[in-house]
């Protein structure tokens, strides 16, 4: 059985867990404490990041988008990057939006300060950084709202890797209780549809020691 | 003729210019002053970033990796993302390494402080940030050195999008005169081979007003 080195509240790991779930690929999950910078782990992925996907024969693939593209090329239905070259570009553009822009402007500010800083031994959360993250959430939820008003799913008519990538980041921020869903009805309906997918349900069971997600986090009808 | 909205010293724009050059696709280049946040430009790419590729029929594609994948899927030889799914994953892993990790740890610290801050009207460069960028260069050049010792090109036996992505970032930092090439002989030889490619030569002619690259920057035998 293949395996996945991951962290429960890491959006990039969640992205691959959902991809595996959608494609019905069973993989064993192993938590990798990246802050320990284990020599064996760094020899597999010198970037020191999760997720890392390990095939049965020991072959390793790291970096979430590269793993997602690899699984898309090697596995069966359902396709998650599909359609014309233009439609595929739109899916990849939105993956990049959330993995880079949302990650830099929201995830790192909020998850980084509130959770990761503690594990990395980097001291107390900075309230200034957290405020900056809050201010940026609005732009991004507004963008999801805008897309969800015009399209059935973020990149078009069908569920794609763009939705998976966005929901992976959103779910981590929602775990922190930092999303005012009542202000974003279209985005909320989009997220509710993703929460109800069998591939997504296991993520909602994750618990980080010393933290407690808000009551609505697991609720499919939030 | 298709066109490309770009900035001369932007590594992501350079990546697509090299891809177009390798694939012998002629495109007109138009400088986009992203700091002006033109309404028309933001309606094309709400991320407000270059490059944006515009097809003859007006179709627009943004985000450099998405454009590169699009050009790979729609155009002819030479292939830049090739081989088995595993080899393709390695190419994409390295693209991500430079577009995300190198960009965050080096490009934004050095190019961001020394050049972009002025255009964005964000004040004087921070010497602390610049020092952090300098400290990070060594890790990354060391990694290129390590790869170049083991492989003909960064991702394996053949020139790929990984080399293009790395060289795009490296070339911007080299424009600033910030790379101590004498410490990295293998990396230097790898970069010299890229500099001599016809697709790369035009980039070396770029000049940013008020700046002057070091003497070795344009020199193919540096």
Interface residues (C-beta under 8 A of the other chain):
Chain A: X46 X47 X59 X61 X62 X63 X65 X66 X67 X69 X70 X73 X74 X85 X86 X88 X89 X90 X92 X93 X96 X97 X100 X101 X104 X143
Chain B: X46 X47 X59 X61 X62 X63 X65 X66 X67 X69 X70 X73 X74 X85 X86 X88 X89 X90 X92 X93 X96 X97 X100 X101 X104 X143
